[in-house]
C-alpha cells in the first residue's frame, strides 16, 4: 500500500533496501567510531594538552552542527531527476572519505602547534562532507515507510549493521599498540586511516545507488540558489526550529537524546584511560592492557548488535516505543553502577559482566528515537502540509552534534579538572578516582533526566495511525478535487 503523500513510500520495505540503508549507517558510525579510537593518539603520542584535545573535538562538531539545518533545507527543496537525497549522499561520501585520510597524516616530529592547526583544518573539511552525506542520508530513512512498526524495523536493521563499526573499531587499539605491526601509534593511524576511509566510502555510496527515489523536477519547492538560501537563513535557523520545538513530542526526543548520548560521549574516551592506567598502571602492549580496551568496546557492541537491538525492537512492538525507551535506559543505569564496582585492578575480566546491561543505553537509543522522529514528521505534515524530513533530521542531529561537540569540550575540561597528565606514564590516584567517578556518574545523571523527560511522551501508536489516516484522507480529497 502506497502513501501518496510521500513519493515512493511503501508500508513494507524490502530487505534489500533496508540492508542498503544499513550500509550507509555502517559508514556513518564507522568514521566517528574510528575517530574515538584514533583521537587518543593526539594526547598519548603527539602531546596535545587537555584544552587542545577538547578544542579539536568540540569546534569542528559545532561547525558541523551549524551546517546541518542549511543542508536540511537544501535537501528538502532539491528538484532533480534523482530525487532530493541521493546525489548529496554520493558527494558527501567522497568529500569525507578524502578528508579523513589527510587529517590523520600527523607526525611526531612536527610541533604540537603545527599538528593542532593541521588536524583542526582538515577536520573541518571532513565534517563538511559528513554534513552533506548524513543529513540527506538520515532523511532517506525517515521517508522509506509510513508504518509505525516498519519504521522501527528499518532503523533496527540499520542499527544492527551500523553497530559492526563499534565491534570492529576497538580492535584498532590492539593493532596500534602492537609494534609487530607498526613502529608507533601515530604511524599506525596514518596508514589505517587510508584503509578505513576507502572501505567506509564504498559503504557510504551504497544508499545513493541502491535506494529508490522519484524525480522531483516538477515539485513546487523553494529555490536553492545561494541568494535564496541566504534570504531564508532566518527561516532555517529560527522559524523552522521554533515550529519544530513547538511539537512537544519532538522537543522531548531531542532533549532526551542530548542527555543520554552526550553524557555517554563525554566519558567514552575515558574507557581507554581507565583500563590502561587504573587496571594496568599505564602498561600497554602484550604485558599490559593490550586486549582489554578492545574487548570493552567490541564485546559491548556485539551485545548491542545481537541482543539489545532485537530485544528493544520486540519490546517496542509489545509495549510501545516510550516504554521500550524507559526500560532500556533503566537497564543501562544498572550497567554503569556495575562498572563502578567491576573495574578491578588485577581482575580486568570482571567488567565484562556489566557490558550486557551497559549496552542497552546507546543500543536502544537510536533504534527507537529515529523511528519516533519519523512519527513526528507525519504530525508536522498534518499541521503544516509540508514534508520536511531533511529539516527535522537536521534539527535532531543538530542537537546531537551540538551536544557531541560540548561533550568533546567537557572531556578535555574534565581531564584538566582531575589533574590528568597528558603523555604521563602513570597517573595519580586522585586523577584516576575522578576519572572513574565521571565515567559512571555523568551518564547515570543524564539518563535519569532523560527518563523523566520521556515519562509523559504521548505520540502513541494509536495517535500515529490516526495521523496517517488523516494524511491519507487529505491527499485523497486533494486528488478528487
C-alpha positions as CSV (number, residue, x, y, z in Angstrom):
1,X,0.0,0.0,0.0
2,X,1.4,3.3,-1.0
3,X,1.1,6.6,0.8
4,X,0.8,9.2,-1.9
5,X,1.9,11.9,0.5
6,X,5.4,10.8,0.2
7,X,6.9,9.8,-3.2
8,X,7.8,6.1,-3.4
9,X,6.9,5.3,0.2
10,X,5.6,1.8,0.9
11,X,4.4,0.3,4.2
12,X,6.7,-2.7,3.8
13,X,10.2,-2.0,2.7
14,X,12.2,-4.8,1.0
15,X,15.1,-6.4,3.0
16,X,17.5,-5.4,0.2
17,X,16.7,-1.7,0.7
18,X,16.9,-2.0,4.4
19,X,20.3,-3.6,4.1
20,X,21.4,-0.9,1.6
21,X,20.3,1.8,4.1
22,X,22.2,-0.1,6.8
23,X,25.5,0.0,4.9
24,X,25.2,3.8,4.9
25,X,24.7,3.6,8.7
26,X,27.8,1.4,8.9
27,X,29.8,4.2,7.3
28,X,28.0,6.9,9.3
29,X,29.1,5.1,12.5
30,X,32.5,3.7,11.5
31,X,34.0,7.1,10.9
32,X,33.2,8.5,14.4
33,X,33.9,5.1,15.9
34,X,37.4,5.2,14.5
35,X,37.9,8.8,15.4
36,X,37.1,7.9,19.0
37,X,40.0,5.4,18.8
38,X,42.5,7.4,16.9
39,X,41.9,10.6,18.9
40,X,43.8,9.0,21.9
41,X,47.0,9.4,19.8
42,X,46.7,13.2,20.0
43,X,47.2,13.0,23.8
44,X,49.3,10.0,24.2
45,X,51.7,10.2,21.3
46,X,51.5,13.8,19.9
47,X,51.4,15.6,23.3
48,X,48.2,17.6,22.9
49,X,47.3,19.2,26.3
50,X,43.7,18.8,27.5
51,X,42.5,22.1,26.2
52,X,43.8,21.4,22.6
53,X,42.3,17.9,22.7
54,X,39.0,19.4,23.8
55,X,39.1,22.1,21.2
56,X,39.7,19.8,18.2
57,X,36.8,17.7,19.5
58,X,34.3,20.5,20.0
59,X,34.9,23.1,17.3
60,X,34.6,21.0,14.2
61,X,31.4,19.4,15.6
62,X,29.8,22.7,16.4
63,X,30.7,23.9,12.9
64,X,29.1,20.7,11.5
65,X,26.0,21.3,13.7
66,X,25.5,24.8,12.3
67,X,25.7,23.5,8.7
68,X,23.1,20.7,9.3
69,X,19.9,22.8,9.1
70,X,21.2,24.5,5.9
71,X,21.8,21.1,4.4
72,X,18.3,20.0,5.5
73,X,16.8,23.0,3.7
74,X,18.8,22.2,0.6
75,X,17.9,18.5,0.6
76,X,14.2,19.1,1.2
77,X,14.0,21.6,-1.6
78,X,16.1,19.9,-4.3
79,X,14.4,19.5,-7.7
80,X,16.2,16.7,-9.6
81,X,15.5,13.6,-11.7
82,X,17.4,11.7,-9.0
83,X,15.2,12.9,-6.2
84,X,16.1,15.0,-3.2
85,X,18.8,12.9,-1.4
86,X,20.9,10.6,-3.5
87,X,23.3,13.0,-5.2
88,X,24.2,14.6,-1.8
89,X,24.9,11.2,-0.2
90,X,27.3,10.4,-3.0
91,X,29.1,13.8,-2.9
92,X,29.3,13.9,0.9
93,X,30.7,10.3,1.0
94,X,33.6,11.3,-1.4
95,X,34.5,14.5,0.5
96,X,34.6,12.9,3.9
97,X,36.5,9.9,2.6
98,X,39.3,12.1,1.2
99,X,39.4,14.4,4.1
100,X,39.6,11.6,6.6
101,X,42.7,10.2,5.1
102,X,44.5,13.5,5.0
103,X,43.5,14.7,8.5
104,X,45.4,11.7,10.1
105,X,48.7,12.2,8.3
106,X,50.3,13.5,11.5
107,X,53.9,13.2,12.5
108,X,55.5,13.3,16.0
109,X,58.5,15.3,14.5
110,X,56.2,18.3,13.8
111,X,55.4,20.8,16.6
112,X,52.3,20.4,18.7
113,X,51.1,23.7,17.4
114,X,51.5,22.6,13.7
115,X,49.7,19.3,14.3
116,X,46.9,21.1,16.1
117,X,46.3,23.5,13.2
118,X,46.7,20.8,10.6
119,X,44.3,18.4,12.3
120,X,41.8,21.1,13.0
121,X,41.8,22.4,9.4
122,X,41.2,19.0,7.8
123,X,38.7,18.1,10.5
124,X,36.5,21.0,9.3
125,X,36.5,19.7,5.7
126,X,35.7,16.2,7.0
127,X,32.7,17.4,8.9
128,X,31.5,19.4,5.9
129,X,31.5,16.2,4.0
130,X,29.8,14.4,6.9
131,X,27.0,17.0,6.9
132,X,26.5,16.7,3.1
133,X,26.3,13.0,3.5
134,X,24.5,12.4,6.8
135,X,21.6,14.9,6.6
136,X,20.1,13.6,3.3
137,X,21.0,10.0,4.3
138,X,19.1,10.2,7.6
139,X,16.1,11.8,5.7
140,X,16.1,8.8,3.4
141,X,15.4,6.6,6.3
142,X,12.5,8.7,7.6
143,X,10.7,8.7,4.3
144,X,11.1,4.9,3.5
145,X,7.9,3.9,5.2
146,X,4.8,5.4,6.8
147,X,4.1,2.4,9.0
148,X,4.6,2.8,12.8
149,X,6.4,-0.5,13.4
150,X,8.0,-0.8,10.0
151,X,9.9,2.4,10.8
152,X,11.3,0.7,13.8
153,X,12.3,-2.4,11.8
154,X,14.1,-0.2,9.2
155,X,16.0,1.5,12.0
156,X,16.7,-1.8,13.7
157,X,18.3,-3.3,10.6
158,X,20.3,-0.1,10.0
159,X,21.5,-0.1,13.6
160,X,22.3,-3.8,13.5
161,X,24.6,-3.2,10.6
162,X,25.9,0.1,11.9
163,X,26.9,-1.5,15.2
164,X,29.5,-3.6,13.5
165,X,31.5,-0.3,13.4
166,X,31.8,-0.5,17.2
167,X,32.6,-4.2,17.1
168,X,35.4,-3.7,14.6
169,X,36.8,-0.3,15.6
170,X,38.1,-1.2,19.1
171,X,40.5,-3.8,17.5
172,X,42.5,-0.9,16.2
173,X,43.7,-0.3,19.7
174,X,45.4,-3.7,19.6
175,X,46.9,-3.0,16.2
176,X,48.1,0.4,17.2
177,X,49.8,-0.9,20.3
178,X,51.4,-3.9,18.7
179,X,54.9,-3.0,17.5
180,X,55.0,-6.0,15.2
181,X,52.6,-4.1,13.0
182,X,53.7,-0.5,13.4
183,X,56.7,1.3,14.9
184,X,54.5,3.8,16.6
185,X,50.8,4.7,17.2
186,X,50.9,7.8,15.0
187,X,52.3,5.7,12.2
188,X,49.5,3.2,12.7
189,X,46.9,5.9,12.5
190,X,48.4,7.3,9.3
191,X,48.2,4.0,7.5
192,X,45.0,2.7,9.0
193,X,43.1,5.9,8.1
194,X,43.6,5.0,4.4
195,X,42.1,1.6,4.6
196,X,39.2,2.8,6.9
197,X,38.4,5.6,4.5
198,X,38.4,3.6,1.3
199,X,36.1,0.9,2.7
200,X,33.8,3.3,4.5
201,X,33.4,5.5,1.5
202,X,32.3,2.5,-0.5
203,X,29.7,1.7,2.1
204,X,28.5,5.3,2.2
205,X,27.9,5.3,-1.5
206,X,25.7,2.2,-1.5
207,X,22.4,4.0,-0.4
208,X,22.9,6.6,-3.1
209,X,23.0,3.8,-5.7
210,X,20.5,1.3,-4.3
211,X,17.7,3.2,-2.6
212,X,15.0,4.2,-5.0
213,X,13.7,7.7,-5.4
214,X,11.4,9.5,-7.7
215,X,12.1,12.6,-9.8
216,X,11.3,15.9,-8.0
217,X,11.8,18.1,-11.1
218,X,8.2,19.2,-11.2
219,X,7.8,19.8,-7.4
220,X,6.9,23.2,-6.1
221,X,9.9,23.6,-3.8
222,X,11.9,26.6,-2.6
223,X,14.8,27.7,-4.8
224,X,18.2,26.5,-3.5
225,X,20.3,29.2,-5.1
226,X,22.9,30.8,-2.9
227,X,20.9,34.0,-2.7
228,X,17.7,32.3,-1.7
229,X,19.5,30.3,1.0
230,X,20.8,33.5,2.4
231,X,17.4,35.0,2.3
232,X,15.9,32.0,4.1
233,X,18.5,31.8,6.9
234,X,16.0,33.3,9.3
235,X,13.5,30.6,8.3
236,X,16.1,27.9,8.5
237,X,17.6,28.7,11.9
238,X,14.7,30.5,13.6
239,X,11.3,29.7,12.1
240,X,11.9,26.0,11.5
241,X,13.5,25.5,14.9
242,X,10.6,27.3,16.6
243,X,8.0,25.3,14.6
244,X,9.8,22.0,15.3
245,X,10.2,22.6,19.1
246,X,6.5,23.7,19.3
247,X,5.8,20.0,18.8
248,X,6.1,18.7,22.3
249,X,7.0,15.1,21.3
250,X,9.9,16.2,19.1
251,X,11.3,18.5,21.8
252,X,11.3,15.6,24.2
253,X,13.1,13.3,21.7
254,X,15.8,15.9,21.2
255,X,16.4,16.7,24.9
256,X,16.4,13.0,25.9
257,X,18.8,12.1,23.1
258,X,21.0,15.1,24.1
259,X,21.2,13.9,27.7
260,X,21.8,10.2,27.0
261,X,24.1,10.3,24.0
262,X,26.2,13.2,25.0
263,X,26.7,12.2,28.6
264,X,27.9,8.9,27.2
265,X,30.2,10.6,24.7
266,X,31.7,12.9,27.3
267,X,33.2,9.9,29.1
268,X,33.5,7.4,26.2
269,X,37.2,8.2,25.6
270,X,37.9,7.7,29.3
271,X,37.4,3.9,28.8
272,X,40.9,3.5,27.4
273,X,42.5,5.6,30.1
274,X,40.7,3.8,32.9
275,X,41.7,0.4,31.6
276,X,45.3,1.3,30.8
277,X,46.0,3.4,33.9
278,X,43.7,2.1,36.6
279,X,43.6,-1.6,35.8
280,X,47.2,-1.9,34.4
281,X,49.1,1.1,35.9
282,X,49.9,2.6,32.5
283,X,51.3,-0.6,30.9
284,X,50.2,-1.2,27.3
285,X,51.1,-4.0,24.8
286,X,51.1,-7.7,25.4
287,X,52.3,-7.3,29.0
288,X,49.6,-4.9,30.0
289,X,46.3,-3.6,28.9
290,X,46.7,-4.7,25.3
291,X,43.4,-6.6,24.5
292,X,41.2,-5.1,27.2
293,X,40.2,-1.7,25.8
294,X,39.4,-3.6,22.6
295,X,37.3,-6.2,24.4
296,X,35.3,-3.5,26.3
297,X,34.3,-1.8,23.0
298,X,33.9,-4.9,20.9
299,X,32.1,-7.1,23.4
300,X,29.8,-4.2,24.2
301,X,29.0,-3.6,20.5
302,X,28.5,-7.3,19.9
303,X,26.0,-7.5,22.8
304,X,24.2,-4.4,21.3
305,X,24.1,-6.0,17.8
306,X,22.9,-9.4,18.7
307,X,20.9,-8.8,22.0
308,X,20.0,-5.2,22.6
309,X,18.6,-4.2,19.2
310,X,16.5,-7.3,18.7
311,X,15.2,-7.1,22.3
312,X,14.4,-3.4,22.1
313,X,12.7,-3.9,18.7
314,X,10.5,-6.6,20.1
315,X,9.9,-4.7,23.3
316,X,8.8,-1.7,21.2
317,X,6.2,-3.9,19.4
318,X,4.9,-5.2,22.7
319,X,4.9,-2.2,25.0
320,X,5.2,0.8,22.7
321,X,8.3,2.9,21.9
322,X,8.1,5.1,25.0
323,X,8.1,2.2,27.5
324,X,10.8,0.4,25.5
325,X,13.0,3.5,25.8
326,X,12.4,3.8,29.6
327,X,13.1,0.1,30.2
328,X,16.2,0.1,28.0
329,X,17.7,3.2,29.7
330,X,16.9,1.9,33.2
331,X,18.9,-1.3,32.3
332,X,21.8,0.8,31.2
333,X,21.9,2.6,34.5
334,X,22.4,-0.7,36.2
335,X,25.3,-1.3,33.9
336,X,27.0,2.0,34.8
337,X,26.6,1.2,38.5
338,X,28.1,-2.2,37.9
339,X,31.1,-0.7,36.1
340,X,32.0,1.3,39.2
341,X,32.4,-1.9,41.1
342,X,33.7,-4.1,38.4
343,X,36.7,-2.1,37.2
344,X,39.0,-4.1,39.5
345,X,42.8,-4.0,39.1
346,X,44.2,-7.5,38.6
347,X,40.8,-8.7,37.5
348,X,40.1,-6.9,34.2
349,X,37.7,-9.6,33.0
350,X,35.2,-8.6,35.7
351,X,34.0,-5.5,33.7
352,X,32.7,-7.8,31.0
353,X,29.8,-8.8,33.3
354,X,28.5,-5.3,33.2
355,X,28.5,-4.9,29.4
356,X,25.2,-6.6,28.6
357,X,23.5,-4.1,30.9
358,X,25.6,-1.1,29.9
359,X,24.9,-1.7,26.2
360,X,21.2,-1.1,26.5
361,X,21.8,2.7,26.7
362,X,23.1,3.6,23.3
363,X,22.0,0.4,21.7
364,X,18.3,1.2,22.3
365,X,18.5,4.9,21.9
366,X,18.8,5.5,18.1
367,X,16.7,2.4,17.1
368,X,13.8,4.0,18.9
369,X,14.5,7.7,18.6
370,X,14.9,7.7,14.8
371,X,11.7,5.7,14.4
372,X,9.9,8.2,16.8
373,X,11.2,11.1,14.8
374,X,9.6,9.7,11.6
375,X,6.3,9.7,13.5
376,X,6.8,13.3,14.5
377,X,7.4,14.3,10.8
378,X,3.9,12.9,10.0
379,X,2.5,15.1,12.8
380,X,4.3,18.1,11.3
381,X,2.9,17.4,7.9
382,X,-0.6,17.3,9.4
383,X,0.0,20.7,11.0
384,X,1.8,22.4,8.1
385,X,1.1,20.5,4.9
386,X,4.8,20.1,4.3
387,X,7.1,17.1,4.1
388,X,10.3,18.2,5.9
389,X,12.3,15.0,6.6
390,X,15.6,16.9,5.9
391,X,14.8,19.8,8.2
392,X,13.6,17.6,11.1
393,X,16.5,15.2,10.7
394,X,18.9,18.1,10.6
395,X,17.5,19.7,13.7
396,X,17.5,16.4,15.6
397,X,21.1,15.7,14.6
398,X,22.0,19.3,15.2
399,X,21.1,18.7,18.8
400,X,23.1,15.5,18.8
401,X,26.2,17.1,17.2
402,X,25.9,20.3,19.2
403,X,25.9,18.2,22.3
404,X,28.6,15.9,20.9
405,X,30.8,19.0,20.5
406,X,30.1,20.1,24.0
407,X,30.9,16.5,25.2
408,X,34.3,16.8,23.5
409,X,35.0,20.1,25.2
410,X,33.8,18.6,28.6
411,X,36.1,15.7,28.1
412,X,39.1,18.0,27.9
413,X,37.8,20.1,30.8
414,X,37.3,17.0,33.0
415,X,40.9,15.9,32.3
416,X,42.1,19.3,33.3
417,X,39.9,19.4,36.5
418,X,41.1,16.0,37.7
419,X,44.7,16.8,37.1
420,X,45.4,14.3,34.2
421,X,48.9,14.5,33.0
422,X,49.0,14.2,29.1
423,X,51.6,11.7,28.0
424,X,52.3,10.6,31.5
425,X,53.5,7.1,32.1
426,X,51.3,6.8,35.2
427,X,48.6,8.9,36.8
428,X,47.8,9.9,40.4
429,X,45.2,8.1,42.5
430,X,43.1,11.3,42.7
431,X,43.1,11.6,38.9
432,X,42.0,8.0,38.4
433,X,39.3,8.3,41.1
434,X,37.9,11.4,39.4
435,X,38.0,9.7,36.0
436,X,36.0,6.7,37.3
437,X,33.6,9.0,39.1
438,X,32.8,10.9,36.0
439,X,32.7,7.8,33.9
440,X,29.9,6.2,35.9
441,X,28.2,9.2,37.4
442,X,27.7,11.6,34.5
443,X,25.9,9.0,32.2
444,X,23.7,7.9,35.2
445,X,22.7,11.5,35.8
446,X,22.0,12.2,32.1
447,X,19.9,9.0,31.7
448,X,17.8,9.7,34.8
449,X,16.9,13.2,33.5
450,X,16.2,11.7,30.0
451,X,13.8,9.1,31.5
452,X,12.0,11.9,33.4
453,X,11.7,13.9,30.2
454,X,10.2,11.0,28.3
455,X,7.8,9.9,31.0
456,X,4.9,11.8,29.5
457,X,5.7,11.4,25.8
458,X,2.3,11.0,24.2
459,X,2.8,10.2,20.5
460,X,1.5,6.6,20.8
461,X,0.9,4.0,18.1
462,X,-2.9,4.8,18.1
463,X,-2.2,8.5,17.7
464,X,0.4,7.9,14.9
465,X,-2.0,5.7,13.0
466,X,-4.7,8.3,13.3
467,X,-2.4,10.9,11.9
468,X,-1.5,8.6,9.0
469,X,-5.2,8.1,8.2
470,X,-5.9,11.8,8.3
471,X,-3.0,12.5,5.9
472,X,-4.2,9.8,3.5
473,X,-7.7,11.3,3.6
474,X,-6.4,14.8,3.0
475,X,-4.4,13.6,-0.1
476,X,-7.4,11.7,-1.4
477,X,-9.6,14.8,-1.1
478,X,-7.0,16.9,-3.0
479,X,-6.8,14.3,-5.8
480,X,-10.6,14.1,-6.0
481,X,-10.9,17.8,-6.3
